[in-house]
Amino acid sequence: MKTGNVVQEKTYAFAVKIVKHCRFLMESKKEFVLSKQLLRSGTSIGANIEEAIGGQSKKDFYANS
């Protein structure tokens, strides 16, 4: 991960918080359905940002974000 990209850093921190919260839900609350959905949706934004940053051109960047 490159430093200096605020969006990338914030989405990474958000994904880490989501993963920790989902672990808490699964281990202590024994909740599996909603926690899996939360994990998928909460971490997908980071994946989309990474894909947009890795675009070949400005047009690719705008098309993926």
C-alpha positions in Angstrom: 0.0 0.0 0.0 1.4 3.4 -1.0 1.4 6.1 1.6 -0.1 9.5 1.1 -3.4 8.4 -0.5 -6.0 9.4 2.1 -8.9 7.4 0.6 -6.7 4.2 0.4 -5.6 4.6 4.0 -9.1 5.2 5.3 -10.7 2.3 3.4 -7.9 0.0 4.7 -8.5 1.2 8.3 -12.3 0.7 7.8 -11.8 -2.8 6.5 -9.6 -3.7 9.5 -12.3 -2.5 11.9 -15.0 -4.4 10.0 -13.0 -7.6 10.2 -12.5 -7.2 13.9 -16.1 -6.5 14.5 -17.2 -9.5 12.4 -14.8 -11.7 14.5 -16.4 -10.4 17.6 -19.9 -11.1 16.3 -19.0 -14.7 15.3 -17.0 -15.6 18.4 -19.0 -14.0 21.2 -22.5 -13.5 19.8 -22.6 -16.7 17.6 -24.0 -14.6 14.8 -23.0 -15.8 11.3 -25.4 -14.7 8.6 -25.3 -10.9 9.1 -21.6 -10.9 10.1 -20.7 -12.6 6.8 -22.7 -10.1 4.8 -21.1 -7.2 6.8 -17.7 -8.6 6.1 -18.3 -8.9 2.4 -19.8 -5.5 2.0 -17.5 -3.7 4.4 -14.3 -4.9 2.7 -15.5 -4.6 -0.9 -15.0 -0.8 -0.9 -11.3 -1.3 -0.3 -11.1 -3.8 -3.1 -12.8 -1.4 -5.5 -10.4 1.4 -4.5 -7.3 -0.8 -5.0 -8.7 -1.8 -8.5 -9.3 1.8 -9.4 -5.8 2.9 -8.3 -4.3 0.1 -10.3 -6.0 1.3 -13.5 -3.9 1.7 -16.6 -5.1 5.2 -17.5 -7.2 8.1 -16.1 -10.2 6.6 -18.0 -9.7 3.2 -16.4 -9.5 4.9 -13.0 -12.7 6.8 -13.4 -14.5 3.8 -14.9 -13.6 1.6 -11.9 -14.4 4.1 -9.1 
